[in-house]
Amino acid sequence: MLNIFRKAIVILLMMSVSACGSYLKKQGQQQSEQADSTDDFSQQIKPAAKTSAAVLALIKKARVDAMAGNLDKAMLRLERAVRIEPANATVWHYMAKLFLQQENYKQAAGYAAKSNSLAPNSNTNGNKSLIIDNWRIIAHARYQQGNIKAAQKAQERINKLQQQ
């Protein structure tokens, strides 16, 4: 029963991410040279264009691991990616998602907040989607921890960002 509930939460989270504007337009030829054609990030937060090939490869492998249920292996790959690019907001975001999936709500909220602190303050769609999704993680984590007021504040932040 808990496993079904966990899968439902993950599916709802993924649907909310894709429904709220995380769909990104295809990047130019330079982006396609960096990433493999099987590396489709269109339904999630896309790594920044300046992300190194090594980190992109680790993200791709972590994603495959996570989809196969190997969350610990996926986390190890993302930890390695953070060691390579510690200022990469997207990698911190993916780690926050994994912590949320593992029901480690304190870590999920902390890593999402770290990702927000590293995200450029420009209003580009990718950055805005990243920040909104991080606030969703924080809201969900706070709610699961029983901190309803903090979850509501996070949701208010989401609503404000979506109106901008």
Summary of the structure (lengths in Angstrom):
residues: 164
radius of gyration: 15.1
end to end distance: 39.5
largest distance: 46.2
contacts: 490
relative contact order: 0.12
helix: 71%
strand: 0%
